[in-house]
Amino acid sequence: MTSKKALKEKITQAVLNQLPDDGKPTFETAMTSWWANLRKEGGLRLSVTGDLAFRKADIEFFDIIVKLGTVQNGQKFMLELNKKIKCPYYIVVKQEGKDSQPYIRLYDSKIAMLVELYGDMVSYLNSIQTRRNKND
C-alpha cells in the first residue's frame, strides 16, 4: 500500500506538471510549502500556498459547508479529517461581515458527492471506519 508521504509526493509532482513554467516552485519547495503537515500520518490537508497552487493548476474542487452544529469537538474533527479524507483538502473560514462560514474544499469529486449524499461532513466521517477500528 502506498504511504501518505509517497502519495503526497505523487500528487505534488502531478500538480507541478500542470503549472506554467514561469514562477513554478521546485519539487522540494512545493512539498514543504503546500502541505499543512508533512508527517506520514499528517493527512492530505493543504496549506494556503498549496490551495493556491492547486487552483492555479486548474484542479477541480468542491466546497463543502461545515455545519457548525454538527461539530462537537473541533480537535477530534481535525484528527478525523486527517485520518479519513483520502484526497487533498483545504479548510477555509469565509468571513462575511460579522458572520463566518467554515467550509472544506475537496479536490475529489467522488468524496464530495459522498459527503453531499450523507448530508454533512461529520456524518460522512462517522460512516468511515478506519482499519484500526475494524481490528479492535
Buried (B, 14 or more C-beta within 10 A) or exposed (E): EEEBBEBBBEBBEEBBEEBEEEEBBEEEEBBBEBBBBEEEEBBBBBBEBBBEBBEBBEBEBBEBEBBEEBBEEEEEBBEBBBBBBBBBBBBBEEEEEEEEBBBBBBBBEEBBEBBEEBEBBBEBBEEBEEEEEEEE
